[in-house]
Amino acid sequence: MRGSRPESIVVIGAGEAGARAAMALREQGFAGRVTIIGDEPHAPYERPPLSKAALTDEVEPQAAFILTPERLAEHAITHRSDTRVLAIDRDAHRIELAGGERIAYDRLLLATGASARRLSIDGAGPDNVQTLRTLDEARALRTRLRPGSHLAILGGGFIGLELAAAARARGAEVTLIELAPRLLARAVPADLAAIIARRHEAEGVRLLTGTGIASIETDSTGHVVSLSTGERVVCDAILAGIGAIPETGLAERAGLAIDNGIAVDERLATNDPDIFAAGDCCSFPHALYGGRRVRLEAWRNAQDQGNAAATNLLGGSDAYEAVPWFWSDQYDITLQIAGLADEGSETVTRELGDDARLDFHLANDGRLVAASAVGPNGKIARDVRLAEMLIARRATPDRAALAAPAVKLKGLLAG
Amino acid sequence: MTTTTATQWIEACAADDIDEEDVIRFDHDGRTYAIYRSPDDEYYATDGLCTHEQIHLADGLVMDHIIECPKHNGRFDYRTGQAKGAPVCVNLKTYPVRIDGDKVLLGLA
Protein backbone atom coordinates (compact mmCIF):
# COMPACT_ATOMS: atom_id res chain seq x y z
CA MET A 1 0.00 0.00 0.00
CA ARG A 2 1.42 3.35 -1.01
CA GLY A 3 1.30 6.26 1.40
CA SER A 4 -0.46 9.45 0.44
CA ARG A 5 2.88 11.30 0.36
CA PRO A 6 4.91 10.09 -2.61
CA GLU A 7 8.71 10.19 -2.40
CA SER A 8 9.54 9.56 -6.02
CA ILE A 9 7.63 10.91 -9.00
CA VAL A 10 8.62 9.94 -12.53
CA VAL A 11 7.43 11.83 -15.61
CA ILE A 12 7.65 10.06 -18.96
CA GLY A 13 7.85 12.67 -21.71
CA ALA A 14 9.87 15.90 -21.66
CA GLY A 15 7.53 18.09 -23.70
CA GLU A 16 5.32 20.92 -22.50
CA ALA A 17 3.07 18.84 -20.23
CA GLY A 18 5.88 16.82 -18.66
CA ALA A 19 8.21 19.75 -18.08
CA ARG A 20 5.45 21.91 -16.68
CA ALA A 21 4.30 19.16 -14.34
CA ALA A 22 7.83 18.61 -13.04
CA MET A 23 8.29 22.30 -12.35
CA ALA A 24 4.83 22.59 -10.79
CA LEU A 25 5.67 19.76 -8.38
CA ARG A 26 8.51 21.91 -7.07
CA GLU A 27 6.39 25.06 -7.05
CA GLN A 28 3.87 23.19 -4.93
CA GLY A 29 6.55 22.27 -2.41
CA PHE A 30 7.24 18.66 -3.33
CA ALA A 31 10.71 17.84 -1.99
CA GLY A 32 11.05 14.21 -3.14
CA ARG A 33 12.72 12.89 -6.28
CA VAL A 34 11.48 14.20 -9.64
CA THR A 35 12.71 12.51 -12.80
CA ILE A 36 11.75 13.49 -16.37
CA ILE A 37 12.52 11.01 -19.08
CA GLY A 38 12.63 12.16 -22.70
CA ASP A 39 13.74 10.50 -25.92
CA GLU A 40 15.25 13.63 -27.45
CA PRO A 41 18.78 14.93 -26.81
CA HIS A 42 17.61 18.40 -25.72
CA ALA A 43 16.42 19.81 -22.40
CA PRO A 44 12.63 20.42 -22.49
CA TYR A 45 11.83 23.03 -25.16
CA GLU A 46 8.78 24.78 -26.63
CA ARG A 47 7.43 23.20 -29.80
CA PRO A 48 5.17 25.98 -31.18
CA PRO A 49 8.06 28.00 -32.69
CA LEU A 50 9.23 25.00 -34.72
CA SER A 51 6.67 25.58 -37.45
CA LYS A 52 7.02 29.37 -37.25
CA ALA A 53 10.04 31.47 -36.26
CA ALA A 54 12.45 28.53 -36.14
CA LEU A 55 12.01 28.12 -39.90
CA THR A 56 12.25 31.77 -40.89
CA ASP A 57 14.91 33.18 -38.56
CA GLU A 58 18.11 34.05 -40.35
CA VAL A 59 20.22 32.01 -37.97
CA GLU A 60 20.05 28.33 -37.12
CA PRO A 61 17.21 28.07 -34.61
CA GLN A 62 18.09 27.51 -30.99
CA ALA A 63 15.74 25.70 -28.69
CA ALA A 64 13.33 27.90 -26.71
CA PHE A 65 13.82 26.05 -23.45
CA ILE A 66 10.93 25.51 -21.05
CA LEU A 67 13.51 24.41 -18.50
CA THR A 68 17.17 25.11 -19.17
CA PRO A 69 19.76 22.66 -17.83
CA GLU A 70 20.54 25.30 -15.18
CA ARG A 71 16.92 25.52 -14.00
CA LEU A 72 16.62 21.75 -13.95
CA ALA A 73 19.67 21.62 -11.69
CA GLU A 74 18.50 24.50 -9.53
CA HIS A 75 15.23 22.68 -8.82
CA ALA A 76 16.84 19.25 -8.46
CA ILE A 77 14.88 17.81 -11.37
CA THR A 78 16.68 14.88 -12.97
CA HIS A 79 16.31 14.94 -16.75
CA ARG A 80 17.20 11.74 -18.61
CA SER A 81 17.64 12.69 -22.27
CA ASP A 82 17.88 10.33 -25.25
CA THR A 83 16.15 7.73 -23.15
CA ARG A 84 13.34 5.41 -24.14
CA VAL A 85 11.05 3.69 -21.68
CA LEU A 86 10.30 0.11 -22.62
CA ALA A 87 7.78 -0.93 -20.01
CA ILE A 88 5.85 -0.03 -16.89
CA ASP A 89 5.68 -2.67 -14.17
CA ARG A 90 2.61 -1.47 -12.31
CA ASP A 91 2.73 -4.13 -9.58
CA ALA A 92 6.35 -3.37 -8.71
CA HIS A 93 5.88 0.39 -9.25
CA ARG A 94 8.85 0.74 -11.53
CA ILE A 95 9.65 1.45 -15.16
CA GLU A 96 12.20 -0.24 -17.36
CA LEU A 97 14.45 1.77 -19.66
CA ALA A 98 16.07 0.68 -22.91
CA GLY A 99 19.33 -0.83 -21.71
CA GLY A 100 17.72 -2.55 -18.78
CA GLU A 101 17.92 0.08 -16.05
CA ARG A 102 14.89 0.27 -13.75
CA ILE A 103 13.54 3.32 -11.95
CA ALA A 104 11.08 3.05 -9.07
CA TYR A 105 8.14 5.43 -8.76
CA ASP A 106 5.44 6.12 -6.22
CA ARG A 107 3.47 8.12 -8.77
CA LEU A 108 3.92 8.18 -12.51
CA LEU A 109 2.88 10.79 -15.07
CA LEU A 110 2.56 9.82 -18.72
CA ALA A 111 3.17 12.89 -20.88
CA THR A 112 4.19 10.99 -23.97
CA GLY A 113 2.61 13.40 -26.45
CA ALA A 114 1.72 12.51 -30.00
CA SER A 115 3.69 11.61 -33.08
CA ALA A 116 3.22 12.72 -36.65
CA ARG A 117 1.02 10.49 -38.73
CA ARG A 118 2.93 8.91 -41.59
CA LEU A 119 1.69 8.86 -45.15
CA SER A 120 0.86 5.36 -46.33
CA ILE A 121 1.19 5.69 -50.06
CA ASP A 122 3.35 3.99 -52.67
CA GLY A 123 6.86 5.36 -52.55
CA ALA A 124 6.47 7.37 -49.33
CA GLY A 125 8.81 6.75 -46.43
CA PRO A 126 10.62 8.64 -43.67
CA ASP A 127 13.55 9.29 -46.03
CA ASN A 128 11.64 11.25 -48.64
CA VAL A 129 8.57 12.53 -46.79
CA GLN A 130 9.48 14.74 -43.83
CA THR A 131 7.38 15.38 -40.78
CA LEU A 132 7.69 18.23 -38.31
CA ARG A 133 7.48 17.55 -34.62
CA THR A 134 10.95 18.03 -33.14
CA LEU A 135 13.68 20.64 -33.10
CA ASP A 136 15.97 18.39 -35.10
CA GLU A 137 13.30 17.95 -37.78
CA ALA A 138 12.78 21.74 -37.92
CA ARG A 139 16.53 22.27 -38.37
CA ALA A 140 16.65 19.71 -41.15
CA LEU A 141 13.64 21.21 -42.89
CA ARG A 142 14.92 24.77 -42.62
CA THR A 143 17.93 23.99 -44.77
CA ARG A 144 15.59 22.96 -47.58
CA LEU A 145 13.65 26.24 -47.59
CA ARG A 146 15.48 28.67 -49.85
CA PRO A 147 14.73 30.86 -52.85
CA GLY A 148 13.99 28.73 -55.87
CA SER A 149 13.46 25.48 -54.02
CA HIS A 150 10.06 23.86 -54.41
CA LEU A 151 8.28 22.33 -51.44
CA ALA A 152 5.23 20.06 -51.68
CA ILE A 153 3.13 20.10 -48.52
CA LEU A 154 0.67 17.28 -48.01
CA GLY A 155 -2.21 18.35 -45.80
CA GLY A 156 -4.01 21.66 -45.32
CA GLY A 157 -4.06 21.64 -41.53
CA PHE A 158 -2.21 23.88 -39.11
CA ILE A 159 1.27 22.41 -39.54
CA GLY A 160 1.01 22.43 -43.33
CA LEU A 161 -0.27 26.01 -43.46
CA GLU A 162 2.26 27.38 -40.97
CA LEU A 163 4.99 25.66 -42.89
CA ALA A 164 3.66 27.09 -46.18
CA ALA A 165 3.86 30.59 -44.70
CA ALA A 166 7.39 29.98 -43.43
CA ALA A 167 8.51 28.57 -46.77
CA ARG A 168 7.16 31.60 -48.64
CA ALA A 169 8.93 33.88 -46.18
CA ARG A 170 12.17 32.16 -47.16
CA GLY A 171 11.39 32.47 -50.86
CA ALA A 172 10.60 28.83 -51.58
CA GLU A 173 7.83 27.82 -54.00
CA VAL A 174 4.99 25.95 -52.32
CA THR A 175 2.34 23.56 -53.60
CA LEU A 176 -0.07 22.48 -50.86
CA ILE A 177 -2.23 19.44 -51.50
CA GLU A 178 -5.33 18.70 -49.42
CA LEU A 179 -7.73 15.82 -49.91
CA ALA A 180 -10.74 17.57 -48.34
CA PRO A 181 -12.69 20.16 -50.36
CA ARG A 182 -11.32 22.98 -48.19
CA LEU A 183 -8.54 23.85 -45.75
CA LEU A 184 -8.81 23.23 -42.00
CA ALA A 185 -12.04 21.30 -42.44
CA ARG A 186 -11.76 19.57 -39.08
CA ALA A 187 -11.15 22.52 -36.79
CA VAL A 188 -12.11 25.86 -38.32
CA PRO A 189 -15.41 27.32 -39.61
CA ALA A 190 -15.59 27.65 -43.40
CA ASP A 191 -15.77 31.47 -43.42
CA LEU A 192 -12.53 31.78 -41.46
CA ALA A 193 -10.79 29.04 -43.43
CA ALA A 194 -11.68 30.98 -46.60
CA ILE A 195 -9.90 34.09 -45.28
CA ILE A 196 -6.83 31.99 -44.58
CA ALA A 197 -6.97 30.34 -48.02
CA ARG A 198 -7.19 33.72 -49.77
CA ARG A 199 -4.18 34.97 -47.87
CA HIS A 200 -2.09 31.96 -48.82
CA GLU A 201 -3.01 32.38 -52.47
CA ALA A 202 -2.18 36.08 -52.31
CA GLU A 203 1.23 35.11 -50.94
CA GLY A 204 1.80 32.80 -53.91
CA VAL A 205 1.03 29.40 -52.41
CA ARG A 206 -0.55 27.02 -54.91
CA LEU A 207 -3.49 25.45 -53.06
CA LEU A 208 -4.89 22.21 -54.47
CA THR A 209 -7.90 21.19 -52.38
CA GLY A 210 -10.06 18.19 -53.14
CA THR A 211 -6.95 16.54 -54.47
CA GLY A 212 -5.55 13.13 -53.58
CA ILE A 213 -2.08 11.71 -53.96
CA ALA A 214 -1.57 8.62 -56.10
CA SER A 215 2.14 7.99 -55.60
CA ILE A 216 5.50 9.49 -54.81
CA GLU A 217 8.68 8.82 -56.73
CA THR A 218 12.12 9.83 -55.53
CA ASP A 219 15.47 9.74 -57.29
CA SER A 220 18.78 11.53 -56.88
CA THR A 221 17.44 14.71 -58.50
CA GLY A 222 14.32 15.11 -56.36
CA HIS A 223 10.74 13.97 -56.01
CA VAL A 224 7.63 13.68 -58.12
CA VAL A 225 4.24 13.68 -56.41
CA SER A 226 1.56 12.22 -58.69
CA LEU A 227 -1.89 13.61 -57.97
CA SER A 228 -5.34 12.07 -58.35
CA THR A 229 -5.91 14.58 -61.16
CA GLY A 230 -3.05 13.07 -63.15
CA GLU A 231 -0.78 16.07 -62.59
CA ARG A 232 2.82 15.45 -61.55
CA VAL A 233 4.31 17.92 -59.05
CA VAL A 234 8.11 18.04 -59.27
CA CYS A 235 9.70 19.23 -56.03
CA ASP A 236 12.83 19.30 -53.89
CA ALA A 237 11.22 18.34 -50.60
CA ILE A 238 7.95 16.87 -49.34
CA LEU A 239 6.41 17.50 -45.96
CA ALA A 240 3.40 15.66 -44.61
CA GLY A 241 1.22 17.45 -42.07
CA ILE A 242 -1.63 14.97 -41.94
CA GLY A 243 -2.35 14.76 -38.27
CA ALA A 244 -0.93 13.31 -35.10
CA ILE A 245 -1.38 10.02 -33.28
CA PRO A 246 -1.32 9.89 -29.47
CA GLU A 247 1.62 7.94 -28.04
CA THR A 248 -0.26 5.26 -26.16
CA GLY A 249 1.89 2.17 -26.77
CA LEU A 250 3.56 2.13 -23.38
CA ALA A 251 0.26 2.64 -21.54
CA GLU A 252 -1.46 0.01 -23.65
CA ARG A 253 1.22 -2.59 -22.94
CA ALA A 254 0.84 -1.81 -19.23
CA GLY A 255 -2.88 -2.59 -19.44
CA LEU A 256 -4.10 0.97 -18.93
CA ALA A 257 -7.42 1.98 -20.48
CA ILE A 258 -7.17 3.57 -23.94
CA ASP A 259 -9.90 5.57 -25.64
CA ASN A 260 -8.54 7.83 -28.41
CA GLY A 261 -5.55 8.40 -26.14
CA ILE A 262 -4.73 7.27 -22.63
CA ALA A 263 -8.11 7.43 -20.91
CA VAL A 264 -8.08 9.52 -17.74
CA ASP A 265 -10.77 10.86 -15.44
CA GLU A 266 -11.39 14.54 -14.67
CA ARG A 267 -8.45 14.42 -12.22
CA LEU A 268 -6.24 13.13 -15.07
CA ALA A 269 -5.85 9.77 -13.29
CA THR A 270 -5.76 6.60 -15.37
CA ASN A 271 -7.45 3.41 -14.22
CA ASP A 272 -4.33 2.90 -12.07
CA PRO A 273 -4.64 5.41 -9.19
CA ASP A 274 -0.86 5.94 -9.09
CA ILE A 275 -0.57 6.71 -12.81
CA PHE A 276 -1.74 9.96 -14.40
CA ALA A 277 -1.57 11.30 -17.96
CA ALA A 278 -1.50 14.83 -19.37
CA GLY A 279 -1.24 16.65 -22.69
CA ASP A 280 -1.64 15.39 -26.26
CA CYS A 281 -1.46 11.73 -25.24
CA CYS A 282 -4.59 11.64 -23.08
CA SER A 283 -8.35 11.86 -23.49
CA PHE A 284 -10.44 13.23 -20.65
CA PRO A 285 -14.09 13.97 -19.89
CA HIS A 286 -14.74 17.70 -20.26
CA ALA A 287 -17.21 19.01 -17.68
CA LEU A 288 -18.02 22.12 -19.73
CA TYR A 289 -19.30 19.91 -22.53
CA GLY A 290 -21.41 17.42 -20.60
CA GLY A 291 -18.50 15.14 -19.82
CA ARG A 292 -17.76 14.56 -23.51
CA ARG A 293 -14.41 12.77 -23.83
CA VAL A 294 -11.92 14.89 -25.75
CA ARG A 295 -8.25 14.74 -26.61
CA LEU A 296 -6.58 18.07 -27.32
CA GLU A 297 -3.41 18.70 -29.28
CA ALA A 298 -2.66 22.14 -27.94
CA TRP A 299 0.13 23.94 -26.16
CA ARG A 300 -1.97 25.64 -23.52
CA ASN A 301 -3.79 22.42 -22.69
CA ALA A 302 -0.47 20.64 -22.23
CA GLN A 303 0.70 23.35 -19.92
CA ASP A 304 -2.52 23.54 -17.88
CA GLN A 305 -2.85 19.77 -17.63
CA GLY A 306 0.77 19.56 -16.52
CA ASN A 307 -0.05 21.93 -13.68
CA ALA A 308 -3.25 20.11 -12.75
CA ALA A 309 -1.53 16.72 -12.90
CA ALA A 310 1.14 17.95 -10.48
CA THR A 311 -1.52 18.90 -7.94
CA ASN A 312 -3.23 15.55 -8.28
CA LEU A 313 0.01 13.52 -8.27
CA LEU A 314 0.47 14.99 -4.80
CA GLY A 315 -2.95 13.77 -3.71
CA GLY A 316 -5.04 16.76 -4.78
CA SER A 317 -8.43 16.57 -6.45
CA ASP A 318 -8.32 19.32 -9.09
CA ALA A 319 -10.99 18.61 -11.70
CA TYR A 320 -9.58 19.78 -15.03
CA GLU A 321 -12.10 21.85 -16.95
CA ALA A 322 -10.10 24.62 -18.62
CA VAL A 323 -11.64 26.01 -21.80
CA PRO A 324 -9.75 24.50 -24.77
CA TRP A 325 -7.65 27.20 -26.47
CA PHE A 326 -5.62 27.05 -29.59
CA TRP A 327 -3.74 29.41 -31.88
CA SER A 328 -1.92 29.38 -35.20
CA ASP A 329 0.25 32.07 -36.80
CA GLN A 330 0.53 32.40 -40.58
CA TYR A 331 2.21 35.46 -42.12
CA ASP A 332 1.10 38.34 -39.92
CA ILE A 333 -2.31 36.89 -39.14
CA THR A 334 -3.34 34.77 -36.22
CA LEU A 335 -6.11 32.27 -35.81
CA GLN A 336 -7.43 31.62 -32.33
CA ILE A 337 -10.09 29.22 -31.17
CA ALA A 338 -11.51 29.00 -27.65
CA GLY A 339 -13.89 26.18 -26.76
CA LEU A 340 -15.18 23.38 -28.96
CA ALA A 341 -16.79 24.88 -32.07
CA ASP A 342 -18.56 21.67 -33.04
CA GLU A 343 -20.70 21.98 -29.88
CA GLY A 344 -22.41 24.98 -31.46
CA SER A 345 -25.57 24.89 -33.55
CA GLU A 346 -25.64 28.58 -34.44
CA THR A 347 -22.96 31.10 -35.37
CA VAL A 348 -23.00 34.83 -34.64
CA THR A 349 -20.32 36.82 -36.48
CA ARG A 350 -18.59 39.98 -35.33
CA GLU A 351 -16.96 41.74 -38.30
CA LEU A 352 -13.72 43.43 -37.29
CA GLY A 353 -12.79 45.10 -40.57
CA ASP A 354 -11.49 43.79 -43.89
CA ASP A 355 -8.99 41.42 -42.44
CA ALA A 356 -10.47 40.21 -39.17
CA ARG A 357 -13.53 38.26 -38.14
CA LEU A 358 -14.77 36.64 -34.96
CA ASP A 359 -17.36 33.84 -34.94
CA PHE A 360 -19.25 33.00 -31.75
CA HIS A 361 -20.66 29.50 -31.56
CA LEU A 362 -23.84 29.06 -29.55
CA ALA A 363 -25.55 25.85 -28.45
CA ASN A 364 -29.29 25.26 -28.81
CA ASP A 365 -29.94 26.73 -25.38
CA GLY A 366 -28.07 29.94 -26.27
CA ARG A 367 -24.99 29.06 -24.27
CA LEU A 368 -21.69 30.28 -25.72
CA VAL A 369 -19.62 27.14 -26.36
CA ALA A 370 -16.80 28.42 -28.57
CA ALA A 371 -15.32 31.40 -30.38
CA SER A 372 -13.11 31.31 -33.50
CA ALA A 373 -11.29 34.30 -34.92
CA VAL A 374 -8.86 35.22 -37.68
CA GLY A 375 -6.99 38.49 -38.04
CA PRO A 376 -4.01 40.46 -36.82
CA ASN A 377 -3.34 39.31 -33.26
CA GLY A 378 -4.00 42.79 -31.90
CA LYS A 379 -7.51 42.84 -33.38
CA ILE A 380 -8.74 39.51 -32.08
CA ALA A 381 -6.74 38.28 -29.08
CA ARG A 382 -8.46 40.28 -26.38
CA ASP A 383 -11.96 39.41 -27.59
CA VAL A 384 -11.15 35.70 -27.84
CA ARG A 385 -9.76 35.81 -24.30
CA LEU A 386 -12.96 37.46 -23.06
CA ALA A 387 -15.05 34.95 -24.99
CA GLU A 388 -13.08 32.20 -23.28
CA MET A 389 -14.04 33.65 -19.90
CA LEU A 390 -17.70 33.79 -20.97
CA ILE A 391 -17.50 30.17 -22.11
CA ALA A 392 -16.03 29.13 -18.76
CA ARG A 393 -18.97 30.83 -17.00
CA ARG A 394 -21.45 29.03 -19.24
CA ALA A 395 -22.80 32.44 -20.24
CA THR A 396 -25.76 32.96 -22.59
CA PRO A 397 -24.85 36.36 -24.04
CA ASP A 398 -27.20 38.47 -26.11
CA ARG A 399 -26.73 37.73 -29.82
CA ALA A 400 -27.01 41.35 -30.90
CA ALA A 401 -24.34 42.37 -28.38
CA LEU A 402 -22.01 39.66 -29.67
CA ALA A 403 -22.47 40.80 -33.27
CA ALA A 404 -21.88 44.51 -32.59
CA PRO A 405 -18.17 45.46 -32.65
CA ALA A 406 -18.95 48.57 -30.59
CA VAL A 407 -20.14 46.49 -27.64
CA LYS A 408 -17.20 45.66 -25.37
CA LEU A 409 -17.17 42.00 -24.47
CA LYS A 410 -15.73 42.89 -21.09
CA GLY A 411 -19.06 44.49 -20.26
CA LEU A 412 -20.85 41.18 -20.89
CA LEU A 413 -18.74 39.48 -18.22
CA ALA A 414 -20.37 41.52 -15.49
CA GLY A 415 -23.84 40.25 -16.48
CA MET B 1 10.67 63.15 -4.24
CA THR B 2 12.75 60.23 -5.38
CA THR B 3 12.89 61.55 -8.91
CA THR B 4 16.42 62.18 -10.02
CA THR B 5 17.35 65.08 -12.19
CA ALA B 6 18.08 62.63 -15.01
CA THR B 7 14.42 61.63 -15.38
CA GLN B 8 12.72 63.07 -18.44
CA TRP B 9 8.95 63.38 -18.27
CA ILE B 10 7.39 62.60 -21.64
CA GLU B 11 3.74 63.34 -22.40
CA ALA B 12 2.26 59.95 -23.28
CA CYS B 13 -1.48 60.57 -23.60
CA ALA B 14 -4.47 62.27 -22.04
CA ALA B 15 -5.71 60.79 -18.78
CA ASP B 16 -9.06 59.84 -20.29
CA ASP B 17 -7.48 58.21 -23.36
CA ILE B 18 -7.34 55.08 -21.23
CA ASP B 19 -10.45 53.46 -19.81
CA GLU B 20 -10.39 52.21 -16.25
CA GLU B 21 -8.90 48.72 -16.06
CA ASP B 22 -7.35 49.09 -19.50
CA VAL B 23 -4.09 49.73 -21.31
CA ILE B 24 -2.80 51.59 -24.35
CA ARG B 25 0.40 51.44 -26.36
CA PHE B 26 2.78 54.41 -26.42
CA ASP B 27 5.79 54.58 -28.73
CA HIS B 28 8.64 56.98 -28.07
CA ASP B 29 12.15 57.31 -29.44
CA GLY B 30 12.15 53.88 -31.06
CA ARG B 31 10.81 52.08 -28.02
CA THR B 32 7.35 50.88 -27.14
CA TYR B 33 5.64 51.18 -23.76
CA ALA B 34 2.33 50.13 -22.22
CA ILE B 35 0.43 52.66 -20.09
CA TYR B 36 -2.19 51.32 -17.70
CA ARG B 37 -5.12 52.74 -15.78
CA SER B 38 -6.07 50.51 -12.86
CA PRO B 39 -9.60 49.85 -11.52
CA ASP B 40 -8.75 52.16 -8.60
CA ASP B 41 -7.87 54.90 -11.09
CA GLU B 42 -4.10 54.88 -10.75
CA TYR B 43 -1.75 55.05 -13.74
CA TYR B 44 1.26 52.79 -14.37
CA ALA B 45 3.72 52.10 -17.17
CA THR B 46 5.84 49.15 -18.28
CA ASP B 47 7.86 48.10 -21.28
CA GLY B 48 5.45 47.48 -24.13
CA LEU B 49 6.62 44.02 -25.16
CA CYS B 50 6.12 40.73 -23.34
CA THR B 51 9.34 39.19 -22.04
CA HIS B 52 8.41 35.81 -23.54
CA GLU B 53 7.99 36.43 -27.28
CA GLN B 54 8.08 40.18 -27.90
CA ILE B 55 4.33 40.68 -28.30
CA HIS B 56 2.64 44.05 -27.70
CA LEU B 57 1.06 43.86 -24.24
CA ALA B 58 -1.32 46.72 -25.04
CA ASP B 59 -3.34 44.24 -27.15
CA GLY B 60 -3.82 42.11 -24.05
CA LEU B 61 -6.39 42.10 -21.31
CA VAL B 62 -6.16 44.03 -18.05
CA MET B 63 -7.84 42.37 -15.09
CA ASP B 64 -7.39 44.10 -11.74
CA HIS B 65 -3.66 44.74 -11.53
CA ILE B 66 -2.70 42.05 -14.01
CA ILE B 67 -1.86 42.47 -17.69
CA GLU B 68 -2.17 39.28 -19.67
CA CYS B 69 -0.16 38.88 -22.87
CA PRO B 70 -2.46 38.44 -25.90
CA LYS B 71 -0.32 35.67 -27.34
CA HIS B 72 0.32 33.04 -24.71
CA ASN B 73 -1.41 34.47 -21.65
CA GLY B 74 1.76 35.26 -19.75
CA ARG B 75 0.72 37.41 -16.79
CA PHE B 76 2.44 40.32 -15.08
CA ASP B 77 1.52 42.62 -12.21
CA TYR B 78 1.83 45.91 -14.08
CA ARG B 79 2.44 47.86 -10.86
CA THR B 80 5.68 46.00 -10.14
CA GLY B 81 6.41 44.24 -13.44
CA GLN B 82 6.49 40.91 -11.62
CA ALA B 83 6.04 37.85 -13.87
CA LYS B 84 3.27 35.66 -12.46
CA GLY B 85 4.38 32.26 -13.74
CA ALA B 86 4.81 30.14 -16.88
CA PRO B 87 5.28 30.82 -19.69
CA VAL B 88 6.80 34.09 -18.47
CA CYS B 89 9.68 34.06 -16.02
CA VAL B 90 11.41 37.38 -16.75
CA ASN B 91 9.91 40.44 -15.06
CA LEU B 92 8.75 43.49 -17.01
CA LYS B 93 10.57 46.76 -16.57
CA THR B 94 8.35 49.45 -15.03
CA TYR B 95 8.51 53.24 -15.35
CA PRO B 96 7.24 56.04 -13.13
CA VAL B 97 4.08 57.85 -14.23
CA ARG B 98 2.89 61.30 -13.21
CA ILE B 99 -0.41 63.02 -13.85
CA ASP B 100 -0.16 66.67 -14.82
CA GLY B 101 -3.63 68.19 -15.21
CA ASP B 102 -5.27 65.91 -17.76
CA LYS B 103 -1.98 64.59 -19.14
CA VAL B 104 -0.22 61.32 -18.37
CA LEU B 105 3.55 61.78 -18.17
CA LEU B 106 5.98 58.88 -18.51
CA GLY B 107 9.28 59.13 -16.63
CA LEU B 108 12.26 57.94 -18.65
CA ALA B 109 15.76 57.86 -17.26
Interface residues (C-beta under 8 A of the other chain):
Chain A: R20 M23 E27 E46 I66 W299 R300 Q303 W327 N377 G378 A381 R382 R385 L386 K410
Chain B: E21 I55 H56 D59 G60 L61 E68 P70 K71 H72 N73 G85 A86 P87
